[in-house]
């Protein structure tokens, strides 16, 4: 993780500069991590959302006294409302700080102010870092989206890089002449200055002209008691263009079945408009592929789906 900008800036440079002790594990293991936290009485934990979820669901993470922990730091991937509610119930006295940024912005564009690190604010990406300005724009027309509306976030500030080295085409498409960098993230800003990230622009599912955010459906799926983890992608559809398909990990005591799939599908259908239903089906998997920072590897899921389609077409008899 130390080749990523957050690791380089916040975990390698910041702790020594601020006089903090830093505990580094040579390899990751959930049980070993819990033992390290307790042994060294770590007060501040840097945990991507998948690890926060494992704090709730992983058997090897249970039974440890974390009363000395004061703060969770997280980011890199969405933290759903369903997970936040469970974390708040389990760890009511721990503060939580969200941050949002990327390599092109040398870490943070936003972060949660110290006096607002509450569970009520945990679904938001924080407020703008000093010296940072943003625009929320229609990704196709470039027109500014008013406060409260969702648009692509364009950012400008001293931490934003000048472009991609020796890649003029990519630089021209992402770095505007007015100094704003097109982040590729869809988000909104509230009247009190909190920014919420809704999804990646490239990951939106287009269903009959409607834009469907995978993160919205994933948040809903994680609220189902049987579901331990979930991811949603768009798959081609002759009539709708694309439709959502879910990949679901169920808890160990639940056996994947058509009945469980039908219950999950009905749960979504009862709470979302028709175009957001899981018309592409449900695929039960052992785990959701994710990057070290916790981002869902949707390309891997699309490749899995494509492989299953090719196999199905190969074995089905031609009439």
N, C-alpha and C positions, 0 to 999 in steps of 0.2 A: 504494500500500500504506500510505501515511501517514494515510489516513482510518480505517484499522483500528486497534484498540487496541494491538496489538503494535508497529506502526509508530510510533504516537504516543508510547508509553511507553518502549519499549526502543531505538528507533532515533532518536527526536528528543530525548527528555529525558535518558535514561540516559547516553549517551556524553559529552555535554558536562559532566554532573555528575560523572562519574568520570574526566575528563581524557583520554578516548579520542578519536582522530581518526576521522572518519566519511567514507567515500567514497560519494558518491551519484551514480548514473547518471541522466541525463535521460530516457532511454528504454532499454528492455531489448533486448539482443541477446546471444546466447550467446557468440559469438566475442569481441565487445567486452567482455563481462564477464570472460572469461578473461584478456584483455589487461590490463584494469584491475587484476585481482587480482595479476598478476605485476608490472606497472609500479609499483604502490604497495606491493608486498610486504605485502598484507593478511594479518594473522595470525589474524583471526577472521571467519568467513563466516556470514551468516544466509541459509540456503537451505531453502526448503520442499521436501518430499519429491520433487515432480516435477523440481526442479532437481538434486537429488542423483542421481536416476535419469539425468538427462541428462549428468551428469559421467561416468557409466559408459558410456552408449550413444551420445551425440551425437558425431559425427565432428569437429565444430568445437571440441569441448572437449578433444581429445586432443593430446598432445605438449607440454603446458605443465609447467614445473617448479613444483610446489606444495609443495616441501620446507619453505618458510617458514611455511606454514599450520599453526596450532597447534590450532584448534578449529572444529568445525561446530556451529551452533545451528540447531535445526529444531523443527517442530511443525506445528499446524494440520491435519494429515492423517496417516493411518497410515504408518509406515515398516515395510515388511514384512520378515520374517526373511530372505527370499531376497535382497532388496536389501542388507540389512545385511551379510550374508555377503560379498557382492561388494565393498561399500565397505570392509569391514575388510581384505580382501585387498589392495585397491588403495591404501588409505591407513591402514596399520597404526599409524602414529605420531601420528595426529590424534585428539584427544579429540572426543567428541560429547555435546552436551547436549540433552535433550528438555525440553519444557515443555508444559503444558496449561492452557487457560483459554478465556475468551470475553469478548465485549464486556460482558456483564452482570456479570462479575467483574473488570472493569478490568485485564485481563491474567491473570497466573498464579495458578492454584490449586496447581499442582505444578511442580517443576523438579528436574532431576538435581543432586544435591550435587556440589561441585567435585571431591571425592576419589573420586567414583563415575562420572565421565564416561568410561566405557569402552564398547567395542562390545558387550560382553556385556549391558550394560544399555540398549542403544539402542532396544529394542522397547518399553521401559517409559516411562511419562510422567513419571517422577521421584517424588519424595516431597513431602509436603505443605509448602506455604510456611508460614513462621512465623505463628502466630495463626489458622491455618485448621483447621477440623474438617470431616469428611465422614461421611455415612451411606450405606450401600449398601442399597437398599430394593427390594422387589418393586413394580414400577411400578403394579400394579393394586390390591394390598391395602395397600401401605405398610409391610408387615412387614419388619423388619431382616434382611438377608442376612448370614450368618456370614462370617468371614474366609476368603478363598479362593473364595467363591461370587460369581457374577456378578449384579449388580443395577444399577438406575439410581442414579447418584451424586447425592446431595444435599449441597450445600456451604454452609458458614457461615464468615464471616470479615470482617475490616475492609475488605477489597477488594470485597466483594459489594455491588452497588448495591441501592437500596431498592425498585425497581420500574420499570415503564415509564410515562413521562410521559403523563398523560391517557389511559391505556389500562387502566382498572380491571379489565376482564374478563381480559386477558392477565396482568396482575399477580397476580390472585387464583389463576390456574391454575398459575403458576410459582413464586411466592414464598409459602412457607408461613408460618403465624402463629408457628411456633416459631423463625423466623429462617433456616431452611434454604431454599436456592434449588434447584429441580429443574433440573439441567443438561440432561436429555434424553440424556445419554451413558450407555451401559452399560459398566461396568468392574468391576474386582476389585482387592483389595489383598492383598498377600502378608504373611507373618508378619514380614518385615523392613521393612515399610512402603512398599514400592514399589507404585505404582498402575499398572495396565494398562488402557488404553481399548480396548474390543472393537468397538464400533460405536455409531452413533446409534440411539436407540430407534425413531425414526420410519422408519428405513431397513431394519429387520429384515424378512426375508421369512418369511411364515408358511406352511409346507408341511405340510398335514395336521396342524396343531396344533403342529408343531415350529418353533422359531425358528431361522432360518438367518442368520448374519451375513455380509453381502456381503464385508466386509473379509477374512474367513477364506478365502473362495474366491478373492478377488483375490490374496491372498498365495500361494496354491497355484499359480495361473495364472502368476504372475511367476517361478515356479521352472522353467517349461518353457523350454528353450533358444530355441524359435522365437518366444516372446512377448516383445514390447518393452514393452507396457503393456496394462492390462485393467481392466474395470469390470463389476460385476454388479448387476442389478436384479431385482425380482420382477415377473412378469407374471401376469395372471389365468389360472386353469386350472379347468376344470369340475369335476374330481374332487378335486384337491389344494388348491384355494383359490388358491394361488400356487405358482409354480415359478421357479427361478433361470434367468436368461438372461444370457449373457456377451457383452460387446462387447470385441473383441480387436484390438490393433494388433500385427502381426507385424514382425519385422526386415526390412530392405530386401531382403535376399537370399532371403527366403521369399515364395513366391507363394500368396496365399489360395486355398484349394480345399476341396472336400468332404472330401478325404483328410486335410488338415491339421485341419479341424474335427473329424473323427472321432477323430484322434489326441489332440487336446486333450480331447475329451469322455471318451475312454477313460482318459486320465491322471487326470482328476478322479474318475471312477467307481471306479478301482482304489484310491483313497486316502481316499474319504469314504463315509459311509453313503448308501444309496439316495436318501433324501429331500434330500440335498445335491448330487445330480447335476445336470448342466446340462440338465434336462428341457425347459427353455424354448428351447433351441437356442443357437447361436453366430452372432454377427453380426460380420463383419470390417469395421473402420473405419480411416480414416487417422489419427485422433487421438481421444483421450478428452477430452471437454469438461470443463474445470476452472476454478474461480475463481482469481483472482490469488494466493490463499493456498494453492492446491493441492488444495482440496476438489473431489471429483468432483461434477459437476452431473448428478445422477441424473434430475432432472426433464427435462432436455434429452434424455437417452437414452430415457426413457419416451415423450416426445413423438415421437421418431424412430421408435420401435417402433410406436406407435399410427398414425402416418402410413403406415408400410409395410403395416400390417394393412388400413387403409382402402383403399389402392391395390390390394392383393391381392383384397379382397372385391369391388372395383369391376370388375376385369378378369376375374375368374373367372366362367365361364358358369353360369347357374342351371339346374339340372336339373329 
